[in-house]
Each structure stands twice: as structure tokens, then as C-alpha cells.
């Protein structure tokens, strides 16, 4: 599902770093080596239908590489 984040991401938390990320080998193979973190936060997202909803989102992030692979974990309404 393609999503567009239409607001600032708030309440950002890191909940996995480095080897505690199960997908670490895949991330390094696709995007390169870096200090990978798995993070979560809350934002308003626009769905492919055009509807906007607040959601909890998760993504991977590394300095110098950026934020990758956003996904909606749950809707807040």
C-alpha cells in the first residue's frame, strides 16, 4: 500500500538498533551499511483512496542513508 505522510511525525521512538533488527542483513544489502534503527511515530497519512487518517507508522532509518520503508502499523481512529 503506497502511503503519503501529510503531517509532521510526532512522538518518535527508537525501539531497535543494530543487530536487534531482524531485517538488518537485507537493509544493508539494499541500502548499504550504516547504524540502522527501527523507529516508530504518529502522523496523518493519505491513503491511495485519498482519505487522510491518523496512524502509527514504523520505518527504518540510518544516518547518511535516510528513512526507508514506511509502513502503517495501526490506525488511531
Beta strands, then each sheet from edge to edge (+ up, - down):
strand 1: 4-5
strand 2: 10-17
strand 3: 37-46
strand 4: 52-62
strand 5: 66-75
sheet 1: 1+ 3- 2+
sheet 2: 1+ 3- 4+ 5-
end
